[in-house]
Amino acid sequence: MHIGLFFGSFNPIHIGHLVIADVMADQTDLDQVWFVVSPLNPFKSSNSLLHEFDRLKMVELAIAENFKFRACDVEFNMPKPSYTADTLAYLMDKYPQHEFKLIIGEDNLVHFHKWKNYEVILENMGLYVYPRPQVDQSKIKIKHKNIRYIQSPMLDISATFIRKTIRNNHSAQYLLPPPVVDYIKIKKFYQ
């Protein structure tokens, strides 16, 4: 199978993530998209992160109706912070029958040359890149045959904005899948 790996904190998962994953699953050669929940991103602060199992649960709730989506907790038992290159090597070893592609936003492509073993990722997997608002294309330093741009809607939705909205007692109902809204309310997250 062709598997697209969509890494993220998913703190929380929102409709922007789901739209991108749906475009990747529907308009490319990918058979499935795996949402790889990252316990700790080496480029982000962990101050506002919910526990990884809560974030995984929200992903599972959000994608339950789509057979092309899968939640993946592979990084939970790996050294922290998690580096994408290490996770990819592990997945390629564990699932040699699958061909993996890394799904990233154009904003991440700008800094991709700073990622651990980025050349290995490009050669062995390749990237499916979706557009992001306000990205200066001239700052993208990497051109490679294994980078494929996928046309998709540019949704400028951030989990930071959603967390702030919830903390201020405002509605985030159209930014999140309904089961995720319910889970956040029950657990009193981000308040």
C-alpha positions as CSV (number, residue, x, y, z in Angstrom):
1,M,0.0,0.0,0.0
2,H,0.9,3.6,-0.5
3,I,0.8,5.3,2.9
4,G,0.9,9.1,3.5
5,L,2.4,10.0,6.9
6,F,0.9,13.2,8.4
7,F,2.9,14.1,11.5
8,G,1.6,16.5,14.0
9,S,0.9,17.4,17.6
10,F,-2.8,17.5,16.9
11,N,-3.4,19.7,19.9
12,P,-6.2,19.5,19.0
13,I,-6.9,17.9,15.6
14,H,-9.1,20.3,13.6
15,I,-10.9,20.5,10.3
16,G,-7.8,21.9,8.5
17,H,-5.9,18.7,9.2
18,L,-8.9,16.6,8.0
19,V,-9.3,18.6,4.8
20,I,-5.6,18.2,3.9
21,A,-5.7,14.4,4.7
22,D,-8.8,14.0,2.7
23,V,-7.3,15.7,-0.4
24,M,-4.2,13.5,0.0
25,A,-6.2,10.3,0.3
26,D,-8.6,11.2,-2.6
27,Q,-6.4,13.1,-5.1
28,T,-3.1,11.2,-5.0
29,D,-1.9,7.7,-5.3
30,L,-2.1,7.2,-1.5
31,D,-4.3,4.3,-0.2
32,Q,-4.3,5.6,3.4
33,V,-3.2,8.6,5.5
34,W,-1.8,7.8,8.9
35,F,-2.0,10.6,11.5
36,V,1.3,10.2,13.4
37,V,0.7,11.8,16.8
38,S,4.0,13.3,18.0
39,P,4.5,13.3,21.7
40,L,7.0,16.2,21.5
41,N,8.0,18.2,18.5
42,P,11.7,19.2,18.6
43,F,10.7,22.6,17.2
44,K,7.8,23.4,19.6
45,S,7.3,24.1,23.2
46,S,5.6,21.4,25.3
47,N,4.0,23.9,27.7
48,S,0.5,23.7,26.2
49,L,0.6,20.1,25.0
50,L,-2.1,17.8,26.2
51,H,-1.0,14.3,27.2
52,E,-0.2,12.3,24.1
53,F,-2.9,9.7,24.8
54,D,-5.6,12.4,24.9
55,R,-4.4,13.8,21.6
56,L,-4.4,10.3,20.1
57,K,-7.9,9.8,21.4
58,M,-9.0,13.0,19.7
59,V,-7.5,11.9,16.4
60,E,-9.3,8.5,16.7
61,L,-12.6,10.3,17.3
62,A,-12.1,12.7,14.4
63,I,-11.2,10.0,11.8
64,A,-13.5,7.1,13.0
65,E,-15.8,7.5,10.0
66,N,-13.0,7.4,7.3
67,F,-11.6,4.0,6.4
68,K,-8.7,5.7,4.6
69,F,-7.4,7.3,7.8
70,R,-5.5,5.7,10.6
71,A,-4.2,7.0,14.0
72,C,-0.6,6.1,14.7
73,D,1.1,6.2,18.0
74,V,4.5,4.8,16.9
75,E,6.4,7.7,18.4
76,F,5.0,7.1,21.9
77,N,7.7,4.5,22.7
78,M,10.6,6.2,20.9
79,P,13.1,8.6,22.4
80,K,12.0,12.2,22.9
81,P,12.0,14.5,21.2
82,S,11.0,12.5,18.2
83,Y,12.8,13.1,15.0
84,T,10.9,12.3,11.8
85,A,13.9,10.6,10.2
86,D,14.0,8.1,13.1
87,T,10.3,7.4,13.0
88,L,10.4,6.9,9.2
89,A,13.3,4.4,9.5
90,Y,11.4,2.5,12.1
91,L,8.2,2.4,10.0
92,M,10.1,1.3,6.9
93,D,11.7,-1.5,8.8
94,K,8.4,-2.6,10.5
95,Y,6.3,-2.4,7.3
96,P,8.5,-3.2,4.4
97,Q,5.4,-4.1,2.3
98,H,4.3,-0.4,2.3
99,E,5.6,2.6,0.4
100,F,5.6,5.7,2.6
101,K,5.4,9.4,1.6
102,L,5.8,12.3,4.1
103,I,3.0,14.8,4.0
104,I,4.1,18.3,5.0
105,G,3.0,21.9,4.6
106,E,4.9,24.4,2.4
107,D,5.8,26.3,5.6
108,N,7.7,23.2,6.8
109,L,9.4,22.8,3.5
110,V,11.0,26.2,4.0
111,H,13.0,24.8,7.0
112,F,13.2,21.2,5.8
113,H,16.9,21.4,5.1
114,K,17.3,21.8,8.9
115,W,15.6,18.5,9.7
116,K,17.7,15.5,10.8
117,N,18.7,13.4,7.8
118,Y,16.5,15.4,5.5
119,E,18.4,14.1,2.4
120,V,17.7,10.5,3.4
121,I,14.0,11.3,3.8
122,L,13.9,12.8,0.3
123,E,15.7,9.9,-1.3
124,N,13.9,7.1,0.4
125,M,10.4,8.5,0.8
126,G,9.7,11.8,-0.9
127,L,7.4,14.5,0.1
128,Y,3.8,15.4,-0.7
129,V,3.6,19.1,0.0
130,Y,0.4,21.1,0.5
131,P,0.2,24.9,0.1
132,R,0.2,27.2,3.1
133,P,-0.8,30.8,3.3
134,Q,1.9,33.5,3.4
135,V,4.8,31.2,2.4
136,D,7.6,33.0,0.5
137,Q,8.4,30.5,-2.2
138,S,11.8,32.1,-2.7
139,K,12.8,30.9,0.8
140,I,12.4,27.3,-0.2
141,K,16.0,26.1,-0.6
142,I,15.3,22.5,-1.7
143,K,14.4,21.4,-5.2
144,H,14.1,17.6,-5.6
145,K,12.5,15.1,-7.9
146,N,10.8,13.4,-4.9
147,I,9.0,16.6,-3.9
148,R,5.4,16.6,-5.2
149,Y,3.2,19.6,-4.8
150,I,-0.5,18.7,-4.2
151,Q,-3.2,21.3,-4.8
152,S,-5.4,21.7,-1.8
153,P,-7.4,24.4,-0.1
154,M,-5.3,26.9,1.9
155,L,-6.9,26.9,5.3
156,D,-5.3,29.1,7.8
157,I,-6.6,27.4,10.9
158,S,-4.2,27.0,13.9
159,A,-4.5,24.8,17.0
160,T,-3.1,27.8,18.9
161,F,-6.1,29.9,17.9
162,I,-8.5,27.1,18.8
163,R,-7.0,26.6,22.2
164,K,-7.2,30.4,22.9
165,T,-10.8,30.4,21.6
166,I,-11.8,27.6,24.0
167,R,-9.9,29.2,26.9
168,N,-11.8,32.4,26.4
169,N,-15.1,30.5,26.5
170,H,-15.9,31.0,22.8
171,S,-17.2,28.5,20.3
172,A,-14.8,26.4,18.2
173,Q,-17.6,24.2,17.0
174,Y,-17.0,24.7,13.2
175,L,-13.2,24.4,13.6
176,L,-13.3,20.9,15.1
177,P,-15.1,17.6,14.3
178,P,-18.2,17.3,16.6
179,P,-16.8,14.2,18.6
180,V,-13.6,16.3,19.3
181,V,-15.7,19.2,20.5
182,D,-17.6,16.9,22.9
183,Y,-14.4,15.2,24.1
184,I,-12.8,18.6,24.9
185,K,-15.9,19.7,26.8
186,I,-16.2,16.5,28.8
187,K,-12.4,16.6,29.7
188,K,-12.5,20.4,30.2
189,F,-9.3,20.8,28.1
190,Y,-7.7,24.1,27.2
191,Q,-9.6,26.0,29.9
